[in-house]
Amino acid sequence: FFSTVAACPSAMADAQDGSVLDESLYSRQLYVLGAEAMQRMSRSDVLVVGLSGLGCEIAKNIILSGVKSITVSDSEDVTWADLGTHFFVGAEDIGKNRVECCLAKLAELNPYVVCKQHAGRVDLQFVTTFHTVVMVDQGSVEGLMEMNAVCRQQGTHFIAVESRGVFGYVFVDFGDQFHVVDVDGTEPARHVITDITTSEAAEVTVDEESGQALGLAVGDVVQIDYVEGMAGINGTQHTVLQVTGKHKIVIGDTRDMGQYVRGGYLSGTKKQETMRFKSLGDSIQSPEFVVSDYAQMDRPGQLHVAWLALHRWRSAHGRWPQSYNAAEAEEVVELARSLDLSVPSDVVRALAYTARGSLNPLCCFLGGIAAQEVLKSCSGKFRPIQQWFYFDAVECLPSVSSAVADPKQFTAEGVRYESQIAVLGQQMQETLKNL
């Protein structure tokens, strides 16, 4: 069943209509995305499954961006481990359902976005009623693959995101044909025309004295306007057939468009692209990565294998490895070696050591990236991640040898920073406390 919360009934009606944009509220976003992209977003329904600290960050960002509606679903109750990463729950919420504790607070963020709760199991057919589905901190790869397959079949865009310790990933699948209406958001350059020949392969020359080169390539599309004499060419778009100089291009046949006299502008057009995404199952076997650290080009592939090994261990044991438990971490390393012998063991161990915990800064960082992908999905603006983004911050971890020697330092129950202590240890928590 559903429960729905909207901060303002009139705003809720506007949100359901999708035709009203509050320019005072969305002024900066309108400047970046444009009115058309914002209108597309205001007609989009989004589902977020998993309202952990990371999931709440994603939901918050999506609501503030101005989609039509957001539905949040989570059967889990608030635990002490949630308090260190979750800004909408407190000690008084321990034992209560995560969504029930957060829904009203989320709805207050933007009166134009309808916020709904879905209680109970998320049915595979239910998810297909949404434009975009975001799966957050879902530990079962098999479950994610099943959900992804249904989304692909129904044309629903799919995002999976997870944060464990100082590691995280975002996976994106927007289907076989995803059209990006504006690849990079760059405003096309505009040039003053000085000549257009009348011929089967017409050459267009722009003002050389400006010092601004055309910067075009074969296949680019340009538009011509405000030309005197050659009236038939105004408002038309042409594909660049040849680049004959810094200020000259060949566009095609202009013989029936008149004779050029003077003036006119040549403008580039927004770069568009149709992207093809692989399913989660196919992408696990044959991944494509976005590199975040050019000093470690091999890192995404290493982390891909480490995460697969960690999920296999969890599938076999029904839980995450204990913090800094050497024996359990070694089992994850062996699973990784069975997948790829070249993966560095220290990377896999670090993920296994810290998988039980989570850090608020990393949740905020990954939540921002995941929500940004939702905006791309709904608006068609900017090129999305294709298809895996991996991140780690192992430099933040304490000395592994000392941590393994005293794993009790990474255990704390019934305290607000339980999840943070599982990653950084009690000694580091005391240091942070005394800053």
Summary of the structure (lengths in Angstrom):
residues: 435
radius of gyration: 26.3
end to end distance: 46.2
largest distance: 85.0
contacts: 1457
relative contact order: 0.14
helix: 39%
strand: 22%
